[in-house]
Amino acid sequence: MKTKICATCKAEETTMYRVQIRKGKVWIFVCESCCKMHKQGEYYRYGGTWKGYRH
């Protein structure tokens, strides 16, 4: 399994969400709980789900 570190809370996860949370073109990877938190933001934009494991 592969993991990534959440850009917001620094948790290490196998499933991450690619999002924009600020004006501009910068994308970050965040965990599920941080993704839910950022959804309330004005500039939130979802860009896909990354999975560090195969089905």
Buried (B, 14 or more C-beta within 10 A) or exposed (E): EEEBBBBBEEBEBEBBBBBBBEEEEEEBBBBBEBBEBBEEEEEBEEEEEBEEEEE
